[in-house]
Amino acid sequence: MERHCGTHYITDCSSSPFSSLRSNGSSTSDVSNSSQSNTSSLLTLDAGALHDFQAVVELYVIGVLIVFGMLANIVSIIVLKRYRERRDSLFLLQALAVVDCLYLAAVGLRYPLKYLLKPSADANRYVDMQPTVFPLLKTFQVS
C-alpha cells in the first residue's frame, strides 16, 4: 500500500513510531485485541486531524503570509528607490527585498499549490515540478 507524503511515496510503515502498537502479536486475549483496535482507531483519528491541521496551515496561513510578504517587499522596493542618494546599504536592502519576493514565490509553489492542483489520471503536476521547486526554494533561502 502506497501513500503520499509530500514529494515521497511511503510503502513501508514499519519505521513508524506507532508500528509496535499495530504488531502486538496474535496470541493476546480478546481484551488486548479490543484495546488494539481502539488504539488504531485513535491513531487514525489523530492522523486525520493532523492532516487537516497541516492543510489549513499550508494553504491558508502560509498563503496569507506570502501575500502580505510580497506586498511589504514591493512597498520596500518602491520606498527605497525614491532616495536620490545611491548608497550601498540601500542597494543591499533592495536586493534583499527582491530575493525575499523570489523566496516567497517559491514557497507558494511548494506549499499552498499542493492543495490547489488536483492530480489527474495520467500525472500529478505538483509532484512533477517539486524536483525543480525545492532546489529553487533552498537557493533563495540561502541567498
Secondary structure, 3 states (H helix, E strand, C coil): CCEEECCEEECCCCCCCCHHHHCCCCCCCHHHHHHHHHHHHHHHHHHHHHHHHHHHHHHHHHHHHHHHHHHHHHHHHHHHHCCCCCCHHHHHHHHHHHHHHHHHHHHHHHCCHHHHCCCCCCCCHHHHHHHHHHHHHHHHHHC
